[in-house]
C-alpha cells in the first residue's frame, strides 16, 4: 500500500528543497519526522508538513499504523517561475527569477 501527499507551489527553489528531501528518503516515517525537527532550514518545515499529511492520509484512508510506515519516495520538483526585472546600468534591465517547487512524498508499509 502506497500513500502520497503533494504540496504545490512552495515559494522556494527546488534545489534548496532537494537538500532536505534527500535526507529523509528511505527512513521510517516517525524517524524522518524527528530528523526534520532538528534541521534548521525553512525548507524542513515545508517537508515536515507534507510528511505529516502523507502519514495522516495513510492512517485515515487506509488504516495504516504510523510505526509501520516508511518514506518510499520524497521528491522536490520545479514549479512555475515568476519573472521580475530590476533596473541595471545604462537603462537596461536584469532578470530576477522567483522560483517555486512542488513537494511529493510517498509512504508505504512494505
N, C-alpha and C positions, 0 to 999 in steps of 0.2 A: 504494500500500500504506500503510495506516494502522495504527499500533500504539498501544495506550494502557496506562497504568498508573494505578491508583487507590489512594490511601491514605485509609482511612476512620477517622473518629473521632479526629482530631488534636485535642489539648486546647488549642485556641487559637481565637479568634473568626475567622470567615470574613472579616470586614472587615480585620483585620490581615494575614491571609494574602493577600488580593487585592492589596495594595500591592506585594508581592514578585512575585506571579504575573504581574501586568501587565507587569513589566519584561522578562520572557523571551519573551513571546508573539511569534511570527514570527521569532525568531532561529535561526540554525543551532544544532544541539543541543550541539556542543562549545563554541561561544561562549557559549551560555546557561549551561553548567556553570561556565565561567570567571567569568561575571558573578556567579553565585550564591556563588562562593567569597569574593568581596570584599564582599558585603553583610553588615553586622554585625548581623543580626537573627536571632532564634530561628526565625522562620518560613522563612528562607532555607535552613536546614538540612533542614527537612521537605520543602521543594520540591526541593532538590538530590537528596535520597534518592529521591523519586518520579521525577524526571527520569532518574536513572541506572538505575532499574528499567525505565522505558519504553525506554531505549536498549538495555538488556540483552535485553528482550523482542524487540525488533526484530532484534537480532543472532542470538539463539539460535533463535527461532521462524521467522523469515523470511529469515535470511541476509543482512541489510542491513548495509552499511558505516556506521559511526558518522559518518564525514566527510560522507556524503550526506544525513543526516537533518536535518530542520528541525522546530522546535516549531510545530505547526499550531494547537493549541488548548491553553490552560492555564487551568483554571477552579478556583476555590475556592467550594464551596457550603456552605450551612448544614447542620449535622447536629443531633442531639438536644441539648437544653439541660438540664443538671442544675439543679434548683431547690433553693436553700437559703435559710434565713432567718436574719437577725441581729436581736437584740433592739434595740428602739428605746425612745424615751421613753414614759413612762406606760403601760407594759405592752403596747405594740403591737409588731409585727414588720415588718421591712423585707426585701424580697426581694433575694437575690443570685443572679444568673444566670451559671452557669458554662457558657460556650458551647463547642461543638465544631464541627469542619468536616471536609469531605471535599475532597481534592485530586485532580483528574483532569487528566492531561497526555497529550496525543495528539501523537505524532511521525509524520511522513510523509517519504517520499523523493522527493516530487514537487516 
